[in-house]
Amino acid sequence: MADKAENAKAFGALLAQAWEHTPSFICGNDDYIYCLFPVDETKEKWIEASITFPDGSIDKKEIDPIKAIALLVEELKVLPDYGADTIVTSKGKLDEAAARLAQLT
């Protein structure tokens, strides 16, 4: 099992990938950071990944587009609990989410 620092580094790379791929969804709150994005331009395979705080456990799956849409809907259902401001919509918010990974090192 990877340690927190290794997971933080791996998830940082996933965040960077998610930011570069369109469409993508990234959100972060006190409990976790989540991302969902296509692997490439074909959009036939997607990555869903999350890292939890404070334990630093990471979960990453490769999924098909239909499952990706279903998972996005599920993630959007929790937004009322955490607030829409948890969605990463700017480079500044991405940097804030990535900086939280330093808590795990």
GUVEXFI-133578 format. One record per residue (C-alpha): x, y negated, z negated; residue in one letter. Coordinates in pm, 1 decimal, m for minus. Example, Ala and Ser with C-alpha at 12.3 -4.5 7.8 and 13.67 -1.06 7.14 Angstrom:
<atom u="1230.0" v="450.0" w="m780.0" rest="a"/>
<atom u="1367.0" v="106.0" w="m714.0" rest="s"/>
***
This chain:
<atom u="0.0" v="0.0" w="0.0" rest="m"/>
<atom u="130.9" v="m341.8" w="95.4" rest="a"/>
<atom u="188.8" v="m596.3" w="m175.6" rest="d"/>
<atom u="18.4" v="m933.6" w="m203.6" rest="k"/>
<atom u="301.5" v="m1121.8" w="m31.7" rest="a"/>
<atom u="303.6" v="m882.7" w="264.6" rest="e"/>
<atom u="m74.8" v="m905.2" w="292.0" rest="n"/>
<atom u="m61.9" v="m1285.1" w="277.0" rest="a"/>
<atom u="194.5" v="m1292.6" w="559.1" rest="k"/>
<atom u="m6.1" v="m1045.7" w="771.2" rest="a"/>
<atom u="m327.6" v="m1238.5" w="716.3" rest="f"/>
<atom u="m154.6" v="m1566.8" w="801.9" rest="g"/>
<atom u="m71.0" v="m1417.5" w="1142.0" rest="a"/>
<atom u="m434.6" v="m1310.0" w="1184.9" rest="l"/>
<atom u="m554.5" v="m1663.0" w="1102.5" rest="l"/>
<atom u="m321.6" v="m1803.4" w="1367.1" rest="a"/>
<atom u="m455.4" v="m1553.8" w="1622.3" rest="q"/>
<atom u="m814.8" v="m1635.3" w="1532.1" rest="a"/>
<atom u="m749.6" v="m2006.7" w="1573.7" rest="w"/>
<atom u="m604.2" v="m1950.9" w="1922.5" rest="e"/>
<atom u="m880.5" v="m1720.2" w="2050.7" rest="h"/>
<atom u="m1223.0" v="m1842.5" w="2157.8" rest="t"/>
<atom u="m1480.1" v="m1783.3" w="2034.9" rest="p"/>
<atom u="m1372.6" v="m1721.5" w="1679.5" rest="s"/>
<atom u="m1515.1" v="m1766.7" w="1333.2" rest="f"/>
<atom u="m1307.2" v="m1847.0" w="1026.3" rest="i"/>
<atom u="m1433.0" v="m1929.8" w="680.9" rest="c"/>
<atom u="m1281.7" v="m1945.0" w="338.1" rest="g"/>
<atom u="m1405.9" v="m1983.7" w="m16.3" rest="n"/>
<atom u="m1279.7" v="m1915.2" w="m367.6" rest="d"/>
<atom u="m1328.3" v="m1539.7" w="m326.4" rest="d"/>
<atom u="m1192.8" v="m1466.8" w="21.6" rest="y"/>
<atom u="m1086.1" v="m1587.5" w="366.0" rest="i"/>
<atom u="m1261.2" v="m1423.7" w="661.7" rest="y"/>
<atom u="m1197.0" v="m1428.0" w="1035.4" rest="c"/>
<atom u="m1360.2" v="m1272.1" w="1339.3" rest="l"/>
<atom u="m1214.3" v="m1312.9" w="1686.9" rest="f"/>
<atom u="m1171.5" v="m1139.2" w="2025.4" rest="p"/>
<atom u="m846.6" v="m950.3" w="2084.7" rest="v"/>
<atom u="m806.3" v="m1094.2" w="2436.0" rest="d"/>
<atom u="m986.8" v="m1275.8" w="2718.1" rest="e"/>
<atom u="m1197.2" v="m971.9" w="2807.7" rest="t"/>
<atom u="m1371.6" v="m996.4" w="2467.3" rest="k"/>
<atom u="m1426.9" v="m618.9" w="2477.5" rest="e"/>
<atom u="m1254.6" v="m566.3" w="2141.8" rest="k"/>
<atom u="m1271.9" v="m788.4" w="1835.3" rest="w"/>
<atom u="m1081.6" v="m813.2" w="1508.2" rest="i"/>
<atom u="m1266.2" v="m862.1" w="1180.8" rest="e"/>
<atom u="m1037.9" v="m932.9" w="886.4" rest="a"/>
<atom u="m1057.7" v="m1065.6" w="533.6" rest="s"/>
<atom u="m830.5" v="m1116.6" w="238.2" rest="i"/>
<atom u="m963.7" v="m1140.0" w="m115.7" rest="t"/>
<atom u="m846.8" v="m1347.6" w="m410.1" rest="f"/>
<atom u="m683.6" v="m1301.6" w="m653.0" rest="p"/>
<atom u="m595.3" v="m938.3" w="m576.4" rest="d"/>
<atom u="m470.5" v="m1002.3" w="m222.1" rest="g"/>
<atom u="m632.4" v="m696.8" w="m67.3" rest="s"/>
<atom u="m672.1" v="m715.7" w="307.2" rest="i"/>
<atom u="m932.0" v="m547.8" w="525.4" rest="d"/>
<atom u="m887.0" v="m538.8" w="903.5" rest="k"/>
<atom u="m1095.4" v="m357.2" w="1164.5" rest="k"/>
<atom u="m1105.6" v="m349.1" w="1541.4" rest="e"/>
<atom u="m1467.3" v="m347.8" w="1655.3" rest="i"/>
<atom u="m1681.6" v="m377.5" w="1967.2" rest="d"/>
<atom u="m1861.4" v="m702.4" w="2061.3" rest="p"/>
<atom u="m2205.3" v="m586.3" w="1945.7" rest="i"/>
<atom u="m2070.3" v="m500.6" w="1600.6" rest="k"/>
<atom u="m1888.7" v="m835.9" w="1595.8" rest="a"/>
<atom u="m2214.8" v="m1023.9" w="1647.6" rest="i"/>
<atom u="m2385.5" v="m820.1" w="1375.6" rest="a"/>
<atom u="m2100.4" v="m890.0" w="1132.9" rest="l"/>
<atom u="m2106.8" v="m1260.7" w="1216.1" rest="l"/>
<atom u="m2477.6" v="m1271.1" w="1134.1" rest="v"/>
<atom u="m2407.1" v="m1098.1" w="800.4" rest="e"/>
<atom u="m2131.5" v="m1346.0" w="718.8" rest="e"/>
<atom u="m2355.5" v="m1640.7" w="803.1" rest="l"/>
<atom u="m2614.2" v="m1510.7" w="557.1" rest="k"/>
<atom u="m2380.9" v="m1582.9" w="264.1" rest="v"/>
<atom u="m2314.6" v="m1943.3" w="367.2" rest="l"/>
<atom u="m2597.6" v="m2078.6" w="151.5" rest="p"/>
<atom u="m2412.3" v="m1931.2" w="m148.6" rest="d"/>
<atom u="m2077.7" v="m2086.1" w="m56.6" rest="y"/>
<atom u="m2172.9" v="m2388.2" w="154.8" rest="g"/>
<atom u="m2129.3" v="m2471.9" w="521.0" rest="a"/>
<atom u="m1813.5" v="m2667.1" w="437.2" rest="d"/>
<atom u="m1636.6" v="m2332.6" w="396.6" rest="t"/>
<atom u="m1634.0" v="m2288.9" w="776.0" rest="i"/>
<atom u="m1295.6" v="m2375.1" w="926.5" rest="v"/>
<atom u="m1367.6" v="m2627.3" w="1200.2" rest="t"/>
<atom u="m1043.9" v="m2827.5" w="1219.6" rest="s"/>
<atom u="m668.8" v="m2772.6" w="1213.7" rest="k"/>
<atom u="m660.9" v="m2942.6" w="873.6" rest="g"/>
<atom u="m909.3" v="m2694.1" w="728.5" rest="k"/>
<atom u="m711.4" v="m2409.4" w="887.0" rest="l"/>
<atom u="m397.1" v="m2539.0" w="718.7" rest="d"/>
<atom u="m581.4" v="m2552.8" w="384.2" rest="e"/>
<atom u="m696.2" v="m2192.0" w="423.2" rest="a"/>
<atom u="m345.4" v="m2078.3" w="520.1" rest="a"/>
<atom u="m196.4" v="m2267.5" w="222.3" rest="a"/>
<atom u="m418.8" v="m2066.0" w="m13.0" rest="r"/>
<atom u="m229.4" v="m1755.2" w="96.9" rest="l"/>
<atom u="72.7" v="m1893.1" w="m91.6" rest="a"/>
<atom u="m117.4" v="m1816.9" w="m414.1" rest="q"/>
<atom u="m61.8" v="m1450.1" w="m340.4" rest="l"/>
<atom u="316.7" v="m1462.1" w="m314.7" rest="t"/>
***
